[in-house]
Amino acid sequence: MAEEIDLGPGGAMAVEEPLDLIRLSLDERIYVKMRNERELRGRLHAYDQHLNMVLGDVEETVTSIERHNFSSGKSYQLPCQVH
């Protein structure tokens, strides 16, 4: 079944519901921020009503915090990124 795209005034695609924005992002590169300091950048190929996504050409970035204790007894957090 073909999906109709609602065109607003002037022929622009209207965004009336949150999933409309995702639908308009199909075959575009998107940025997804996930739990535990994880980030994904990739091309959106498909999604469903639960927001499960199929991405291609994905780059994943994981940012972790390393804690170091120095002789002063203070704890410092140093950011570390893994690609």
mmCIF file of the N, C-alpha and C atoms, coordinates in Angstrom:
data_MODEL
# 
_entry.id   MODEL 
# 
loop_
_atom_site.group_PDB 
_atom_site.id 
_atom_site.type_symbol 
_atom_site.label_atom_id 
_atom_site.label_alt_id 
_atom_site.label_comp_id 
_atom_site.label_asym_id 
_atom_site.label_entity_id 
_atom_site.label_seq_id 
_atom_site.pdbx_PDB_ins_code 
_atom_site.Cartn_x 
_atom_site.Cartn_y 
_atom_site.Cartn_z 
_atom_site.occupancy 
_atom_site.B_iso_or_equiv 
_atom_site.pdbx_formal_charge 
_atom_site.auth_seq_id 
_atom_site.auth_comp_id 
_atom_site.auth_asym_id 
_atom_site.auth_atom_id 
_atom_site.pdbx_PDB_model_num 
ATOM 1   N N  . MET A 1 1  ? 0.839  -1.176 0.000  1.00 0.00 ? 1  MET A N  1 
ATOM 2   C CA . MET A 1 1  ? 0.000  0.000  0.000  1.00 0.00 ? 1  MET A CA 1 
ATOM 3   C C  . MET A 1 1  ? 0.890  1.246  0.000  1.00 0.00 ? 1  MET A C  1 
ATOM 4   N N  . ALA A 1 2  ? 0.650  2.131  -0.923 1.00 0.00 ? 2  ALA A N  1 
ATOM 5   C CA . ALA A 1 2  ? 1.458  3.350  -1.018 1.00 0.00 ? 2  ALA A CA 1 
ATOM 6   C C  . ALA A 1 2  ? 1.034  4.342  0.054  1.00 0.00 ? 2  ALA A C  1 
ATOM 7   N N  . GLU A 1 3  ? 2.005  5.040  0.595  1.00 0.00 ? 3  GLU A N  1 
ATOM 8   C CA . GLU A 1 3  ? 1.742  6.024  1.644  1.00 0.00 ? 3  GLU A CA 1 
ATOM 9   C C  . GLU A 1 3  ? 1.658  7.409  1.010  1.00 0.00 ? 3  GLU A C  1 
ATOM 10  N N  . GLU A 1 4  ? 0.584  8.146  1.356  1.00 0.00 ? 4  GLU A N  1 
ATOM 11  C CA . GLU A 1 4  ? 0.429  9.496  0.829  1.00 0.00 ? 4  GLU A CA 1 
ATOM 12  C C  . GLU A 1 4  ? 1.185  10.476 1.698  1.00 0.00 ? 4  GLU A C  1 
ATOM 13  N N  . ILE A 1 5  ? 1.803  11.450 1.073  1.00 0.00 ? 5  ILE A N  1 
ATOM 14  C CA . ILE A 1 5  ? 2.522  12.477 1.803  1.00 0.00 ? 5  ILE A CA 1 
ATOM 15  C C  . ILE A 1 5  ? 1.669  13.735 1.795  1.00 0.00 ? 5  ILE A C  1 
ATOM 16  N N  . ASP A 1 6  ? 1.366  14.241 2.990  1.00 0.00 ? 6  ASP A N  1 
ATOM 17  C CA . ASP A 1 6  ? 0.560  15.434 3.134  1.00 0.00 ? 6  ASP A CA 1 
ATOM 18  C C  . ASP A 1 6  ? 1.404  16.656 2.795  1.00 0.00 ? 6  ASP A C  1 
ATOM 19  N N  . LEU A 1 7  ? 0.983  17.392 1.773  1.00 0.00 ? 7  LEU A N  1 
ATOM 20  C CA . LEU A 1 7  ? 1.697  18.603 1.394  1.00 0.00 ? 7  LEU A CA 1 
ATOM 21  C C  . LEU A 1 7  ? 0.965  19.806 1.971  1.00 0.00 ? 7  LEU A C  1 
ATOM 22  N N  . GLY A 1 8  ? 1.696  20.627 2.669  1.00 0.00 ? 8  GLY A N  1 
ATOM 23  C CA . GLY A 1 8  ? 1.125  21.825 3.266  1.00 0.00 ? 8  GLY A CA 1 
ATOM 24  C C  . GLY A 1 8  ? 1.050  22.941 2.246  1.00 0.00 ? 8  GLY A C  1 
ATOM 25  N N  . PRO A 1 9  ? 0.811  24.150 2.720  1.00 0.00 ? 9  PRO A N  1 
ATOM 26  C CA . PRO A 1 9  ? 0.748  25.305 1.818  1.00 0.00 ? 9  PRO A CA 1 
ATOM 27  C C  . PRO A 1 9  ? 2.060  25.461 1.046  1.00 0.00 ? 9  PRO A C  1 
ATOM 28  N N  . GLY A 1 10 ? 1.939  25.732 -0.228 1.00 0.00 ? 10 GLY A N  1 
ATOM 29  C CA . GLY A 1 10 ? 3.130  25.923 -1.047 1.00 0.00 ? 10 GLY A CA 1 
ATOM 30  C C  . GLY A 1 10 ? 3.818  24.623 -1.426 1.00 0.00 ? 10 GLY A C  1 
ATOM 31  N N  . GLY A 1 11 ? 3.205  23.482 -1.149 1.00 0.00 ? 11 GLY A N  1 
ATOM 32  C CA . GLY A 1 11 ? 3.770  22.199 -1.521 1.00 0.00 ? 11 GLY A CA 1 
ATOM 33  C C  . GLY A 1 11 ? 4.798  21.655 -0.553 1.00 0.00 ? 11 GLY A C  1 
ATOM 34  N N  . ALA A 1 12 ? 4.965  22.297 0.612  1.00 0.00 ? 12 ALA A N  1 
ATOM 35  C CA . ALA A 1 12 ? 5.922  21.807 1.606  1.00 0.00 ? 12 ALA A CA 1 
ATOM 36  C C  . ALA A 1 12 ? 5.311  20.642 2.374  1.00 0.00 ? 12 ALA A C  1 
ATOM 37  N N  . MET A 1 13 ? 6.155  19.673 2.751  1.00 0.00 ? 13 MET A N  1 
ATOM 38  C CA . MET A 1 13 ? 5.662  18.525 3.505  1.00 0.00 ? 13 MET A CA 1 
ATOM 39  C C  . MET A 1 13 ? 5.356  18.942 4.935  1.00 0.00 ? 13 MET A C  1 
ATOM 40  N N  . ALA A 1 14 ? 4.154  18.594 5.408  1.00 0.00 ? 14 ALA A N  1 
ATOM 41  C CA . ALA A 1 14 ? 3.720  18.995 6.747  1.00 0.00 ? 14 ALA A CA 1 
ATOM 42  C C  . ALA A 1 14 ? 4.151  17.972 7.790  1.00 0.00 ? 14 ALA A C  1 
ATOM 43  N N  . VAL A 1 15 ? 4.547  18.459 8.956  1.00 0.00 ? 15 VAL A N  1 
ATOM 44  C CA . VAL A 1 15 ? 4.887  17.609 10.088 1.00 0.00 ? 15 VAL A CA 1 
ATOM 45  C C  . VAL A 1 15 ? 3.819  17.843 11.142 1.00 0.00 ? 15 VAL A C  1 
ATOM 46  N N  . GLU A 1 16 ? 2.907  16.884 11.271 1.00 0.00 ? 16 GLU A N  1 
ATOM 47  C CA . GLU A 1 16 ? 1.809  17.016 12.220 1.00 0.00 ? 16 GLU A CA 1 
ATOM 48  C C  . GLU A 1 16 ? 1.970  16.083 13.417 1.00 0.00 ? 16 GLU A C  1 
ATOM 49  N N  . GLU A 1 17 ? 2.682  14.990 13.237 1.00 0.00 ? 17 GLU A N  1 
ATOM 50  C CA . GLU A 1 17 ? 2.897  14.022 14.310 1.00 0.00 ? 17 GLU A CA 1 
ATOM 51  C C  . GLU A 1 17 ? 4.393  13.739 14.400 1.00 0.00 ? 17 GLU A C  1 
ATOM 52  N N  . PRO A 1 18 ? 4.863  13.285 15.582 1.00 0.00 ? 18 PRO A N  1 
ATOM 53  C CA . PRO A 1 18 ? 6.300  13.028 15.738 1.00 0.00 ? 18 PRO A CA 1 
ATOM 54  C C  . PRO A 1 18 ? 6.874  12.062 14.702 1.00 0.00 ? 18 PRO A C  1 
ATOM 55  N N  . LEU A 1 19 ? 6.131  11.035 14.337 1.00 0.00 ? 19 LEU A N  1 
ATOM 56  C CA . LEU A 1 19 ? 6.664  10.073 13.364 1.00 0.00 ? 19 LEU A CA 1 
ATOM 57  C C  . LEU A 1 19 ? 6.762  10.661 11.959 1.00 0.00 ? 19 LEU A C  1 
ATOM 58  N N  . ASP A 1 20 ? 6.048  11.775 11.696 1.00 0.00 ? 20 ASP A N  1 
ATOM 59  C CA . ASP A 1 20 ? 6.163  12.428 10.390 1.00 0.00 ? 20 ASP A CA 1 
ATOM 60  C C  . ASP A 1 20 ? 7.590  12.909 10.149 1.00 0.00 ? 20 ASP A C  1 
ATOM 61  N N  . LEU A 1 21 ? 8.211  13.437 11.184 1.00 0.00 ? 21 LEU A N  1 
ATOM 62  C CA . LEU A 1 21 ? 9.581  13.931 11.047 1.00 0.00 ? 21 LEU A CA 1 
ATOM 63  C C  . LEU A 1 21 ? 10.542 12.791 10.728 1.00 0.00 ? 21 LEU A C  1 
ATOM 64  N N  . ILE A 1 22 ? 10.328 11.647 11.344 1.00 0.00 ? 22 ILE A N  1 
ATOM 65  C CA . ILE A 1 22 ? 11.176 10.484 11.065 1.00 0.00 ? 22 ILE A CA 1 
ATOM 66  C C  . ILE A 1 22 ? 10.926 9.989  9.642  1.00 0.00 ? 22 ILE A C  1 
ATOM 67  N N  . ARG A 1 23 ? 9.670  9.979  9.228  1.00 0.00 ? 23 ARG A N  1 
ATOM 68  C CA . ARG A 1 23 ? 9.333  9.552  7.861  1.00 0.00 ? 23 ARG A CA 1 
ATOM 69  C C  . ARG A 1 23 ? 10.030 10.440 6.834  1.00 0.00 ? 23 ARG A C  1 
ATOM 70  N N  . LEU A 1 24 ? 10.097 11.733 7.114  1.00 0.00 ? 24 LEU A N  1 
ATOM 71  C CA . LEU A 1 24 ? 10.751 12.648 6.189  1.00 0.00 ? 24 LEU A CA 1 
ATOM 72  C C  . LEU A 1 24 ? 12.267 12.476 6.183  1.00 0.00 ? 24 LEU A C  1 
ATOM 73  N N  . SER A 1 25 ? 12.804 11.762 7.177  1.00 0.00 ? 25 SER A N  1 
ATOM 74  C CA . SER A 1 25 ? 14.249 11.547 7.277  1.00 0.00 ? 25 SER A CA 1 
ATOM 75  C C  . SER A 1 25 ? 14.700 10.239 6.635  1.00 0.00 ? 25 SER A C  1 
ATOM 76  N N  . LEU A 1 26 ? 13.791 9.487  6.032  1.00 0.00 ? 26 LEU A N  1 
ATOM 77  C CA . LEU A 1 26 ? 14.169 8.238  5.361  1.00 0.00 ? 26 LEU A CA 1 
ATOM 78  C C  . LEU A 1 26 ? 15.204 8.528  4.274  1.00 0.00 ? 26 LEU A C  1 
ATOM 79  N N  . ASP A 1 27 ? 16.209 7.690  4.197  1.00 0.00 ? 27 ASP A N  1 
ATOM 80  C CA . ASP A 1 27 ? 17.320 7.803  3.244  1.00 0.00 ? 27 ASP A CA 1 
ATOM 81  C C  . ASP A 1 27 ? 18.180 9.044  3.485  1.00 0.00 ? 27 ASP A C  1 
ATOM 82  N N  . GLU A 1 28 ? 18.072 9.640  4.668  1.00 0.00 ? 28 GLU A N  1 
ATOM 83  C CA . GLU A 1 28 ? 18.920 10.766 5.059  1.00 0.00 ? 28 GLU A CA 1 
ATOM 84  C C  . GLU A 1 28 ? 19.853 10.306 6.165  1.00 0.00 ? 28 GLU A C  1 
ATOM 85  N N  . ARG A 1 29 ? 20.971 11.020 6.359  1.00 0.00 ? 29 ARG A N  1 
ATOM 86  C CA . ARG A 1 29 ? 21.864 10.726 7.485  1.00 0.00 ? 29 ARG A CA 1 
ATOM 87  C C  . ARG A 1 29 ? 21.259 11.343 8.733  1.00 0.00 ? 29 ARG A C  1 
ATOM 88  N N  . ILE A 1 30 ? 21.183 10.541 9.804  1.00 0.00 ? 30 ILE A N  1 
ATOM 89  C CA . ILE A 1 30 ? 20.603 11.015 11.056 1.00 0.00 ? 30 ILE A CA 1 
ATOM 90  C C  . ILE A 1 30 ? 21.589 10.797 12.199 1.00 0.00 ? 30 ILE A C  1 
ATOM 91  N N  . TYR A 1 31 ? 21.306 11.451 13.312 1.00 0.00 ? 31 TYR A N  1 
ATOM 92  C CA . TYR A 1 31 ? 22.093 11.348 14.534 1.00 0.00 ? 31 TYR A CA 1 
ATOM 93  C C  . TYR A 1 31 ? 21.167 10.784 15.610 1.00 0.00 ? 31 TYR A C  1 
ATOM 94  N N  . VAL A 1 32 ? 21.599 9.716  16.287 1.00 0.00 ? 32 VAL A N  1 
ATOM 95  C CA . VAL A 1 32 ? 20.805 9.089  17.348 1.00 0.00 ? 32 VAL A CA 1 
ATOM 96  C C  . VAL A 1 32 ? 21.634 9.092  18.624 1.00 0.00 ? 32 VAL A C  1 
ATOM 97  N N  . LYS A 1 33 ? 21.125 9.737  19.673 1.00 0.00 ? 33 LYS A N  1 
ATOM 98  C CA . LYS A 1 33 ? 21.801 9.738  20.971 1.00 0.00 ? 33 LYS A CA 1 
ATOM 99  C C  . LYS A 1 33 ? 21.139 8.660  21.816 1.00 0.00 ? 33 LYS A C  1 
ATOM 100 N N  . MET A 1 34 ? 21.942 7.728  22.316 1.00 0.00 ? 34 MET A N  1 
ATOM 101 C CA . MET A 1 34 ? 21.423 6.591  23.058 1.00 0.00 ? 34 MET A CA 1 
ATOM 102 C C  . MET A 1 34 ? 21.858 6.662  24.514 1.00 0.00 ? 34 MET A C  1 
ATOM 103 N N  . ARG A 1 35 ? 21.413 5.705  25.296 1.00 0.00 ? 35 ARG A N  1 
ATOM 104 C CA . ARG A 1 35 ? 21.834 5.620  26.691 1.00 0.00 ? 35 ARG A CA 1 
ATOM 105 C C  . ARG A 1 35 ? 23.316 5.298  26.790 1.00 0.00 ? 35 ARG A C  1 
ATOM 106 N N  . ASN A 1 36 ? 23.839 5.487  28.006 1.00 0.00 ? 36 ASN A N  1 
ATOM 107 C CA . ASN A 1 36 ? 25.232 5.134  28.311 1.00 0.00 ? 36 ASN A CA 1 
ATOM 108 C C  . ASN A 1 36 ? 26.236 5.843  27.406 1.00 0.00 ? 36 ASN A C  1 
ATOM 109 N N  . GLU A 1 37 ? 25.954 7.111  27.086 1.00 0.00 ? 37 GLU A N  1 
ATOM 110 C CA . GLU A 1 37 ? 26.896 7.947  26.334 1.00 0.00 ? 37 GLU A CA 1 
ATOM 111 C C  . GLU A 1 37 ? 27.264 7.368  24.974 1.00 0.00 ? 37 GLU A C  1 
ATOM 112 N N  . ARG A 1 38 ? 26.292 6.750  24.294 1.00 0.00 ? 38 ARG A N  1 
ATOM 113 C CA . ARG A 1 38 ? 26.521 6.202  22.956 1.00 0.00 ? 38 ARG A CA 1 
ATOM 114 C C  . ARG A 1 38 ? 25.828 7.089  21.933 1.00 0.00 ? 38 ARG A C  1 
ATOM 115 N N  . GLU A 1 39 ? 26.460 7.265  20.790 1.00 0.00 ? 39 GLU A N  1 
ATOM 116 C CA . GLU A 1 39 ? 25.902 8.063  19.704 1.00 0.00 ? 39 GLU A CA 1 
ATOM 117 C C  . GLU A 1 39 ? 26.060 7.296  18.392 1.00 0.00 ? 39 GLU A C  1 
ATOM 118 N N  . LEU A 1 40 ? 25.041 7.360  17.560 1.00 0.00 ? 40 LEU A N  1 
ATOM 119 C CA . LEU A 1 40 ? 25.083 6.723  16.247 1.00 0.00 ? 40 LEU A CA 1 
ATOM 120 C C  . LEU A 1 40 ? 24.830 7.779  15.182 1.00 0.00 ? 40 LEU A C  1 
ATOM 121 N N  . ARG A 1 41 ? 25.567 7.693  14.103 1.00 0.00 ? 41 ARG A N  1 
ATOM 122 C CA . ARG A 1 41 ? 25.326 8.524  12.928 1.00 0.00 ? 41 ARG A CA 1 
ATOM 123 C C  . ARG A 1 41 ? 25.270 7.577  11.741 1.00 0.00 ? 41 ARG A C  1 
ATOM 124 N N  . GLY A 1 42 ? 24.174 7.654  10.988 1.00 0.00 ? 42 GLY A N  1 
ATOM 125 C CA . GLY A 1 42 ? 24.048 6.761  9.850  1.00 0.00 ? 42 GLY A CA 1 
ATOM 126 C C  . GLY A 1 42 ? 22.854 7.116  8.989  1.00 0.00 ? 42 GLY A C  1 
ATOM 127 N N  . ARG A 1 43 ? 22.670 6.355  7.915  1.00 0.00 ? 43 ARG A N  1 
ATOM 128 C CA . ARG A 1 43 ? 21.579 6.593  6.975  1.00 0.00 ? 43 ARG A CA 1 
ATOM 129 C C  . ARG A 1 43 ? 20.372 5.764  7.411  1.00 0.00 ? 43 ARG A C  1 
ATOM 130 N N  . LEU A 1 44 ? 19.224 6.438  7.566  1.00 0.00 ? 44 LEU A N  1 
ATOM 131 C CA . LEU A 1 44 ? 17.990 5.777  8.013  1.00 0.00 ? 44 LEU A CA 1 
ATOM 132 C C  . LEU A 1 44 ? 17.339 5.065  6.839  1.00 0.00 ? 44 LEU A C  1 
ATOM 133 N N  . HIS A 1 45 ? 17.253 3.725  6.928  1.00 0.00 ? 45 HIS A N  1 
ATOM 134 C CA . HIS A 1 45 ? 16.634 2.935  5.867  1.00 0.00 ? 45 HIS A CA 1 
ATOM 135 C C  . HIS A 1 45 ? 15.188 2.575  6.187  1.00 0.00 ? 45 HIS A C  1 
ATOM 136 N N  . ALA A 1 46 ? 14.897 2.296  7.472  1.00 0.00 ? 46 ALA A N  1 
ATOM 137 C CA . ALA A 1 46 ? 13.535 1.886  7.841  1.00 0.00 ? 46 ALA A CA 1 
ATOM 138 C C  . ALA A 1 46 ? 13.332 2.104  9.336  1.00 0.00 ? 46 ALA A C  1 
ATOM 139 N N  . TYR A 1 47 ? 12.065 2.143  9.748  1.00 0.00 ? 47 TYR A N  1 
ATOM 140 C CA . TYR A 1 47 ? 11.704 2.252  11.166 1.00 0.00 ? 47 TYR A CA 1 
ATOM 141 C C  . TYR A 1 47 ? 10.309 1.670  11.340 1.00 0.00 ? 47 TYR A C  1 
ATOM 142 N N  . ASP A 1 48 ? 9.914  1.450  12.603 1.00 0.00 ? 48 ASP A N  1 
ATOM 143 C CA . ASP A 1 48 ? 8.552  0.987  12.869 1.00 0.00 ? 48 ASP A CA 1 
ATOM 144 C C  . ASP A 1 48 ? 7.909  1.864  13.942 1.00 0.00 ? 48 ASP A C  1 
ATOM 145 N N  . GLN A 1 49 ? 6.678  1.513  14.330 1.00 0.00 ? 49 GLN A N  1 
ATOM 146 C CA . GLN A 1 49 ? 5.926  2.339  15.283 1.00 0.00 ? 49 GLN A CA 1 
ATOM 147 C C  . GLN A 1 49 ? 6.549  2.347  16.671 1.00 0.00 ? 49 GLN A C  1 
ATOM 148 N N  . HIS A 1 50 ? 7.462  1.419  16.962 1.00 0.00 ? 50 HIS A N  1 
ATOM 149 C CA . HIS A 1 50 ? 8.147  1.368  18.262 1.00 0.00 ? 50 HIS A CA 1 
ATOM 150 C C  . HIS A 1 50 ? 9.479  2.114  18.221 1.00 0.00 ? 50 HIS A C  1 
ATOM 151 N N  . LEU A 1 51 ? 9.796  2.722  17.072 1.00 0.00 ? 51 LEU A N  1 
ATOM 152 C CA . LEU A 1 51 ? 11.043 3.448  16.816 1.00 0.00 ? 51 LEU A CA 1 
ATOM 153 C C  . LEU A 1 51 ? 12.275 2.544  16.753 1.00 0.00 ? 51 LEU A C  1 
ATOM 154 N N  . ASN A 1 52 ? 12.063 1.262  16.434 1.00 0.00 ? 52 ASN A N  1 
ATOM 155 C CA . ASN A 1 52 ? 13.193 0.428  16.035 1.00 0.00 ? 52 ASN A CA 1 
ATOM 156 C C  . ASN A 1 52 ? 13.644 0.966  14.687 1.00 0.00 ? 52 ASN A C  1 
ATOM 157 N N  . MET A 1 53 ? 14.942 1.088  14.496 1.00 0.00 ? 53 MET A N  1 
ATOM 158 C CA . MET A 1 53 ? 15.455 1.682  13.261 1.00 0.00 ? 53 MET A CA 1 
ATOM 159 C C  . MET A 1 53 ? 16.457 0.768  12.587 1.00 0.00 ? 53 MET A C  1 
ATOM 160 N N  . VAL A 1 54 ? 16.474 0.831  11.271 1.00 0.00 ? 54 VAL A N  1 
ATOM 161 C CA . VAL A 1 54 ? 17.484 0.150  10.468 1.00 0.00 ? 54 VAL A CA 1 
ATOM 162 C C  . VAL A 1 54 ? 18.349 1.247  9.868  1.00 0.00 ? 54 VAL A C  1 
ATOM 163 N N  . LEU A 1 55 ? 19.638 1.243  10.254 1.00 0.00 ? 55 LEU A N  1 
ATOM 164 C CA . LEU A 1 55 ? 20.582 2.249  9.780  1.00 0.00 ? 55 LEU A CA 1 
ATOM 165 C C  . LEU A 1 55 ? 21.662 1.588  8.937  1.00 0.00 ? 55 LEU A C  1 
ATOM 166 N N  . GLY A 1 56 ? 22.177 2.306  7.975  1.00 0.00 ? 56 GLY A N  1 
ATOM 167 C CA . GLY A 1 56 ? 23.296 1.834  7.174  1.00 0.00 ? 56 GLY A CA 1 
ATOM 168 C C  . GLY A 1 56 ? 24.437 2.827  7.260  1.00 0.00 ? 56 GLY A C  1 
ATOM 169 N N  . ASP A 1 57 ? 25.636 2.388  6.915  1.00 0.00 ? 57 ASP A N  1 
ATOM 170 C CA . ASP A 1 57 ? 26.837 3.234  6.960  1.00 0.00 ? 57 ASP A CA 1 
ATOM 171 C C  . ASP A 1 57 ? 26.950 3.932  8.317  1.00 0.00 ? 57 ASP A C  1 
ATOM 172 N N  . VAL A 1 58 ? 26.926 3.135  9.381  1.00 0.00 ? 58 VAL A N  1 
ATOM 173 C CA . VAL A 1 58 ? 26.839 3.671  10.738 1.00 0.00 ? 58 VAL A CA 1 
ATOM 174 C C  . VAL A 1 58 ? 28.214 3.922  11.339 1.00 0.00 ? 58 VAL A C  1 
ATOM 175 N N  . GLU A 1 59 ? 28.333 5.051  12.022 1.00 0.00 ? 59 GLU A N  1 
ATOM 176 C CA . GLU A 1 59 ? 29.500 5.362  12.846 1.00 0.00 ? 59 GLU A CA 1 
ATOM 177 C C  . GLU A 1 59 ? 28.997 5.422  14.283 1.00 0.00 ? 59 GLU A C  1 
ATOM 178 N N  . GLU A 1 60 ? 29.636 4.678  15.175 1.00 0.00 ? 60 GLU A N  1 
ATOM 179 C CA . GLU A 1 60 ? 29.240 4.664  16.579 1.00 0.00 ? 60 GLU A CA 1 
ATOM 180 C C  . GLU A 1 60 ? 30.327 5.338  17.405 1.00 0.00 ? 60 GLU A C  1 
ATOM 181 N N  . THR A 1 61 ? 29.916 6.228  18.296 1.00 0.00 ? 61 THR A N  1 
ATOM 182 C CA . THR A 1 61 ? 30.833 6.889  19.212 1.00 0.00 ? 61 THR A CA 1 
ATOM 183 C C  . THR A 1 61 ? 30.400 6.566  20.628 1.00 0.00 ? 61 THR A C  1 
ATOM 184 N N  . VAL A 1 62 ? 31.346 6.088  21.432 1.00 0.00 ? 62 VAL A N  1 
ATOM 185 C CA . VAL A 1 62 ? 31.084 5.788  22.839 1.00 0.00 ? 62 VAL A CA 1 
ATOM 186 C C  . VAL A 1 62 ? 31.968 6.698  23.668 1.00 0.00 ? 62 VAL A C  1 
ATOM 187 N N  . THR A 1 63 ? 31.361 7.469  24.546 1.00 0.00 ? 63 THR A N  1 
ATOM 188 C CA . THR A 1 63 ? 32.116 8.344  25.431 1.00 0.00 ? 63 THR A CA 1 
ATOM 189 C C  . THR A 1 63 ? 32.091 7.737  26.822 1.00 0.00 ? 63 THR A C  1 
ATOM 190 N N  . SER A 1 64 ? 33.259 7.473  27.379 1.00 0.00 ? 64 SER A N  1 
ATOM 191 C CA . SER A 1 64 ? 33.320 6.916  28.725 1.00 0.00 ? 64 SER A CA 1 
ATOM 192 C C  . SER A 1 64 ? 34.050 7.876  29.632 1.00 0.00 ? 64 SER A C  1 
ATOM 193 N N  . ILE A 1 65 ? 33.743 7.805  30.892 1.00 0.00 ? 65 ILE A N  1 
ATOM 194 C CA . ILE A 1 65 ? 34.371 8.661  31.891 1.00 0.00 ? 65 ILE A CA 1 
ATOM 195 C C  . ILE A 1 65 ? 35.325 7.795  32.701 1.00 0.00 ? 65 ILE A C  1 
ATOM 196 N N  . GLU A 1 66 ? 36.597 8.172  32.695 1.00 0.00 ? 66 GLU A N  1 
ATOM 197 C CA . GLU A 1 66 ? 37.586 7.456  33.491 1.00 0.00 ? 66 GLU A CA 1 
ATOM 198 C C  . GLU A 1 66 ? 37.834 8.239  34.763 1.00 0.00 ? 66 GLU A C  1 
ATOM 199 N N  . ARG A 1 67 ? 37.838 7.554  35.881 1.00 0.00 ? 67 ARG A N  1 
ATOM 200 C CA . ARG A 1 67 ? 38.098 8.203  37.164 1.00 0.00 ? 67 ARG A CA 1 
ATOM 201 C C  . ARG A 1 67 ? 39.524 7.897  37.593 1.00 0.00 ? 67 ARG A C  1 
ATOM 202 N N  . HIS A 1 68 ? 40.235 8.941  37.956 1.00 0.00 ? 68 HIS A N  1 
ATOM 203 C CA . HIS A 1 68 ? 41.606 8.796  38.430 1.00 0.00 ? 68 HIS A CA 1 
ATOM 204 C C  . HIS A 1 68 ? 41.694 9.379  39.835 1.00 0.00 ? 68 HIS A C  1 
ATOM 205 N N  . ASN A 1 69 ? 42.272 8.644  40.746 1.00 0.00 ? 69 ASN A N  1 
ATOM 206 C CA . ASN A 1 69 ? 42.516 9.146  42.096 1.00 0.00 ? 69 ASN A CA 1 
ATOM 207 C C  . ASN A 1 69 ? 43.973 9.575  42.188 1.00 0.00 ? 69 ASN A C  1 
ATOM 208 N N  . PHE A 1 70 ? 44.177 10.813 42.546 1.00 0.00 ? 70 PHE A N  1 
ATOM 209 C CA . PHE A 1 70 ? 45.521 11.337 42.695 1.00 0.00 ? 70 PHE A CA 1 
ATOM 210 C C  . PHE A 1 70 ? 45.870 11.369 44.183 1.00 0.00 ? 70 PHE A C  1 
ATOM 211 N N  . SER A 1 71 ? 47.099 11.652 44.493 1.00 0.00 ? 71 SER A N  1 
ATOM 212 C CA . SER A 1 71 ? 47.589 11.592 45.883 1.00 0.00 ? 71 SER A CA 1 
ATOM 213 C C  . SER A 1 71 ? 46.841 12.531 46.820 1.00 0.00 ? 71 SER A C  1 
ATOM 214 N N  . SER A 1 72 ? 46.159 13.546 46.280 1.00 0.00 ? 72 SER A N  1 
ATOM 215 C CA . SER A 1 72 ? 45.437 14.486 47.139 1.00 0.00 ? 72 SER A CA 1 
ATOM 216 C C  . SER A 1 72 ? 44.138 13.873 47.676 1.00 0.00 ? 72 SER A C  1 
ATOM 217 N N  . GLY A 1 73 ? 43.757 12.713 47.163 1.00 0.00 ? 73 GLY A N  1 
ATOM 218 C CA . GLY A 1 73 ? 42.527 12.069 47.616 1.00 0.00 ? 73 GLY A CA 1 
ATOM 219 C C  . GLY A 1 73 ? 41.299 12.514 46.835 1.00 0.00 ? 73 GLY A C  1 
ATOM 220 N N  . LYS A 1 74 ? 41.460 13.453 45.908 1.00 0.00 ? 74 LYS A N  1 
ATOM 221 C CA . LYS A 1 74 ? 40.338 13.927 45.101 1.00 0.00 ? 74 LYS A CA 1 
ATOM 222 C C  . LYS A 1 74 ? 40.178 13.031 43.880 1.00 0.00 ? 74 LYS A C  1 
ATOM 223 N N  . SER A 1 75 ? 38.950 12.899 43.427 1.00 0.00 ? 75 SER A N  1 
ATOM 224 C CA . SER A 1 75 ? 38.659 12.099 42.248 1.00 0.00 ? 75 SER A CA 1 
ATOM 225 C C  . SER A 1 75 ? 38.362 13.046 41.084 1.00 0.00 ? 75 SER A C  1 
ATOM 226 N N  . TYR A 1 76 ? 38.982 12.806 39.937 1.00 0.00 ? 76 TYR A N  1 
ATOM 227 C CA . TYR A 1 76 ? 38.779 13.621 38.753 1.00 0.00 ? 76 TYR A CA 1 
ATOM 228 C C  . TYR A 1 76 ? 38.186 12.757 37.656 1.00 0.00 ? 76 TYR A C  1 
ATOM 229 N N  . GLN A 1 77 ? 37.296 13.354 36.845 1.00 0.00 ? 77 GLN A N  1 
ATOM 230 C CA . GLN A 1 77 ? 36.709 12.633 35.721 1.00 0.00 ? 77 GLN A CA 1 
ATOM 231 C C  . GLN A 1 77 ? 37.300 13.192 34.428 1.00 0.00 ? 77 GLN A C  1 
ATOM 232 N N  . LEU A 1 78 ? 37.830 12.304 33.619 1.00 0.00 ? 78 LEU A N  1 
ATOM 233 C CA . LEU A 1 78 ? 38.420 12.693 32.346 1.00 0.00 ? 78 LEU A CA 1 
ATOM 234 C C  . LEU A 1 78 ? 37.619 12.038 31.218 1.00 0.00 ? 78 LEU A C  1 
ATOM 235 N N  . PRO A 1 79 ? 37.077 12.835 30.270 1.00 0.00 ? 79 PRO A N  1 
ATOM 236 C CA . PRO A 1 79 ? 36.309 12.237 29.170 1.00 0.00 ? 79 PRO A CA 1 
ATOM 237 C C  . PRO A 1 79 ? 37.214 11.472 28.212 1.00 0.00 ? 79 PRO A C  1 
ATOM 238 N N  . CYS A 1 80 ? 36.685 10.399 27.663 1.00 0.00 ? 80 CYS A N  1 
ATOM 239 C CA . CYS A 1 80 ? 37.427 9.575  26.721 1.00 0.00 ? 80 CYS A CA 1 
ATOM 240 C C  . CYS A 1 80 ? 36.455 9.135  25.644 1.00 0.00 ? 80 CYS A C  1 
ATOM 241 N N  . GLN A 1 81 ? 36.774 9.370  24.361 1.00 0.00 ? 81 GLN A N  1 
ATOM 242 C CA . GLN A 1 81 ? 35.898 8.955  23.267 1.00 0.00 ? 81 GLN A CA 1 
ATOM 243 C C  . GLN A 1 81 ? 36.521 7.801  22.512 1.00 0.00 ? 81 GLN A C  1 
ATOM 244 N N  . VAL A 1 82 ? 35.667 6.831  22.154 1.00 0.00 ? 82 VAL A N  1 
ATOM 245 C CA . VAL A 1 82 ? 36.085 5.670  21.368 1.00 0.00 ? 82 VAL A CA 1 
ATOM 246 C C  . VAL A 1 82 ? 35.260 5.685  20.090 1.00 0.00 ? 82 VAL A C  1 
ATOM 247 N N  . HIS A 1 83 ? 35.918 5.583  18.939 1.00 0.00 ? 83 HIS A N  1 
ATOM 248 C CA . HIS A 1 83 ? 35.200 5.562  17.646 1.00 0.00 ? 83 HIS A CA 1 
ATOM 249 C C  . HIS A 1 83 ? 35.213 4.178  17.095 1.00 0.00 ? 83 HIS A C  1 
# 
